[in-house]
């Protein structure tokens, strides 16, 4: 009898894993299809807009060359990934000050990993591995203790209600419902209001950020930072980044004009036409 039951359990597990794997892959494929349908058109429009801005910039500033502009853009993007943003003729630092480093440490040991900040030195990466190696278990222990305290509080409240109203089942259901509602309010429904006021986000953006953070997904497209300038840049569109590139190249254009004043003869300007390739339209 026992042997037959064990055989049935082994057979169930043997077929359960392939079936679960098929369901899992099907669910992931469904998500991929829906996201491709929703996000691909916006991505294509953004790419076309970026190319159009690039060719307009080259047409309006004839002293610029395509390869030089490409190197400038790549330098700006690489600097942005390192936390350096352009502000006029200066650069903005501050992502690796104490507050930024503290935020990164929290996101590392909680396994959220927004991705907006990461160490760039070999020593920093090695320390990050060691820090997370011990920090992640410490974080799990802390969360477990907090969960146990919350459970004791819920059980204590349920016991008090049972003694007061002599309704065991209803009191337990009421406490569980209250705990669920309180958790939703504290972690999902109220934070978007605060984020809307402090960060200038919409309620939908704040709710999205709260859920992505609470579920430890941490895409990094919306991140709370100590520097408000970087907050806006971190969720900027491709158009805003390209606008920054345009402002930067204006300085290069002015330098080119100054260098050419003594070498170019004075006279009427010749009209200049520039036709963008068809791929940019």
C-alpha positions in Angstrom: 0.0 0.0 0.0 2.7 2.4 1.0 4.9 1.4 -2.0 2.0 2.0 -4.4 1.4 5.4 -2.9 5.1 6.3 -3.3 5.0 5.1 -7.0 2.1 7.4 -7.6 3.8 10.3 -6.0 7.0 9.7 -8.1 4.9 9.5 -11.3 3.1 12.7 -10.4 6.4 14.5 -9.8 7.9 13.1 -12.9 5.0 14.5 -15.0 4.5 17.6 -12.8 7.8 19.3 -13.6 7.5 19.1 -17.5 3.9 20.3 -17.3 4.8 23.1 -14.9 7.7 24.0 -17.2 5.4 24.2 -20.2 3.0 26.4 -18.3 5.9 28.6 -17.1 7.3 29.1 -20.6 3.9 29.7 -22.0 3.2 32.4 -19.4 6.6 34.1 -20.2 5.9 33.9 -23.9 2.5 35.5 -23.4 4.1 38.3 -21.4 6.7 38.8 -24.1 4.1 39.0 -26.9 1.9 41.5 -25.0 4.9 43.7 -24.1 6.2 43.6 -27.7 2.8 44.7 -29.0 2.5 47.5 -26.5 6.1 48.8 -26.4 7.6 48.2 -29.8 5.7 51.0 -31.6 6.8 53.5 -29.0 10.4 52.3 -29.3 10.3 52.7 -33.1 8.9 56.2 -32.8 11.6 57.2 -30.3 14.4 55.8 -32.6 13.0 57.7 -35.6 12.8 60.9 -33.6 16.4 60.5 -32.4 17.6 60.0 -35.9 15.6 63.0 -37.2 17.1 65.2 -34.5 20.6 64.0 -35.3 20.3 64.9 -39.0 18.7 68.3 -38.2 21.6 69.1 -35.9 24.1 68.2 -38.6 22.2 70.3 -41.1 22.0 73.4 -38.8 25.6 73.2 -37.7 27.7 72.5 -40.7 30.9 72.6 -38.8 30.0 69.3 -37.1 31.0 66.0 -38.6 28.9 62.8 -38.2 31.7 60.8 -36.6 32.6 63.6 -34.2 29.0 64.0 -33.1 28.7 60.2 -32.6 31.7 60.2 -30.4 30.3 63.1 -28.4 27.0 61.3 -27.9 28.7 58.1 -26.9 30.8 60.0 -24.4 27.7 61.7 -22.9 25.8 58.4 -22.6 28.8 56.7 -21.0 29.2 59.6 -18.5 25.4 59.5 -17.8 25.7 55.8 -16.9 28.5 56.7 -14.5 26.3 59.4 -12.9 27.8 62.5 -14.5 25.4 64.9 -16.1 26.0 68.1 -18.0 24.8 71.4 -16.5 25.8 74.2 -18.8 29.6 74.3 -19.0 30.0 72.2 -15.8 29.3 68.7 -14.8 27.1 67.4 -11.9 28.4 64.8 -9.5 27.0 63.4 -6.3 25.7 59.9 -7.0 28.6 58.4 -5.0 28.3 60.7 -2.0 27.2 59.2 1.3 23.5 59.4 0.6 23.9 57.9 -2.8 26.2 55.1 -1.5 23.7 54.4 1.3 20.9 54.1 -1.2 23.0 51.7 -3.3 23.8 49.6 -0.3 20.1 49.3 0.6 19.2 48.3 -3.0 22.0 45.8 -3.1 21.2 43.8 0.1 17.5 43.9 -0.5 18.1 42.5 -4.0 16.1 45.3 -5.7 19.0 46.3 -7.8 17.6 49.3 -9.7 20.5 49.4 -12.1 20.8 53.2 -12.2 24.0 53.0 -10.1 26.8 50.4 -10.1 30.5 50.4 -9.1 32.9 51.1 -12.0 36.2 50.2 -10.2 37.5 46.7 -9.7 37.9 47.2 -6.0 34.3 48.5 -5.8 32.9 45.5 -7.6 34.8 43.1 -5.4 33.6 44.8 -2.3 30.0 44.8 -3.6 30.2 41.0 -4.0 31.5 40.5 -0.5 29.0 43.1 0.9 26.0 41.5 -0.7 27.3 38.0 0.2 26.8 38.8 3.9 24.2 41.5 3.6 21.5 39.5 1.8 21.2 36.9 4.5 21.2 39.6 7.1 18.4 41.3 5.3 16.4 38.1 5.1 16.9 37.5 8.9 15.7 41.1 9.6 12.6 40.7 7.3 11.8 37.4 9.0 12.0 38.9 12.4 9.8 41.8 11.3 7.3 39.4 9.9 7.2 37.4 13.1 6.5 40.6 15.1 3.7 41.5 12.7 2.2 38.0 13.0 2.3 38.2 16.8 0.6 41.6 16.7 -2.1 40.3 14.5 -2.6 37.2 16.6 -2.7 39.4 19.8 -5.4 41.7 18.3 -7.4 38.7 17.1 -7.2 37.1 20.6 -8.4 40.4 22.2 -11.3 40.7 19.9 -12.3 37.0 20.5 -12.4 37.7 24.2 -14.3 40.9 23.8 -17.0 39.8 21.3 -16.9 36.0 21.6 -16.8 35.7 17.9 -13.8 33.6 17.0 -14.2 33.2 13.3 -15.4 36.7 12.6 -12.7 38.2 14.7 -10.0 36.3 12.9 -11.4 37.3 9.5 -11.6 40.9 10.6 -8.0 41.0 11.8 -6.7 39.4 8.6 -8.7 41.8 6.5 -7.4 44.8 8.5 -3.8 43.6 8.2 -4.2 43.2 4.4 -5.8 46.7 4.0 -3.1 48.2 6.3 -0.4 46.7 4.2 -1.9 47.9 0.9 -2.3 51.4 2.3 1.3 51.6 3.8 3.2 50.0 0.9 1.1 50.6 -2.3 -1.7 53.2 -2.0 -0.2 56.0 0.2 3.4 56.1 -1.1 2.3 57.3 -4.6 0.7 60.4 -3.0 4.0 61.2 -1.3 6.0 60.6 -4.4 3.6 62.8 -6.4 4.3 65.7 -4.0 8.1 65.2 -3.6 9.1 63.9 -7.0 6.5 65.4 -9.3 5.4 62.0 -10.5 1.8 61.1 -11.4 -0.1 58.7 -9.2 0.2 56.0 -11.8 4.0 56.5 -11.9 4.2 56.4 -8.1 2.1 53.3 -7.9 4.2 51.6 -10.5 7.4 52.5 -8.7 6.0 51.3 -5.4 5.0 47.9 -6.8 8.3 47.4 -8.7 10.2 48.2 -5.5 8.1 46.1 -3.2 8.3 43.1 -5.5 12.1 43.6 -5.7 12.0 43.7 -9.5 13.7 47.1 -9.6 13.8 48.1 -13.3 15.5 51.4 -12.4 13.4 53.6 -14.8 12.0 55.4 -11.8 14.3 56.0 -8.8 14.2 58.3 -5.8 17.5 60.2 -5.6 18.9 62.8 -3.3 19.7 65.0 -6.3 16.6 66.4 -8.0 18.4 67.1 -11.2 19.4 63.5 -11.6 15.9 62.4 -10.7 14.5 64.2 -13.8 17.4 62.9 -16.0 16.9 59.3 -14.8 13.4 59.2 -16.2 14.0 61.4 -19.2 13.1 60.4 -22.7 15.5 60.0 -25.6 14.3 63.5 -26.8 15.5 65.2 -23.6 18.8 63.4 -23.8 19.2 64.5 -27.4 18.3 68.1 -26.4 21.2 68.0 -24.0 23.5 66.8 -26.8 22.3 69.7 -28.9 23.1 72.2 -26.2 26.6 70.7 -25.8 27.3 70.9 -29.5 26.3 74.6 -29.6 29.5 75.3 -27.6 31.5 73.4 -30.2 29.9 75.3 -33.0 30.7 78.6 -31.3 34.4 77.5 -30.9 34.5 76.6 -34.6 33.2 80.0 -35.6 35.8 81.8 -33.4 38.6 79.7 -34.9 37.5 80.5 -38.5 37.1 84.3 -38.1 40.7 85.1 -39.1 40.9 82.5 -42.0 37.5 83.0 -43.7 37.1 86.0 -46.0 34.2 88.3 -45.3 31.4 88.1 -47.8 27.8 87.1 -48.2 26.9 83.7 -46.8 26.4 81.0 -49.3 23.2 79.0 -48.8 23.7 75.6 -47.5 21.3 72.7 -48.0 21.5 69.4 -46.3 19.3 66.4 -47.2 18.8 63.9 -44.5 19.0 60.2 -45.5 15.7 58.5 -46.0 16.4 56.2 -43.0 16.1 59.1 -40.7 12.5 59.9 -41.8 
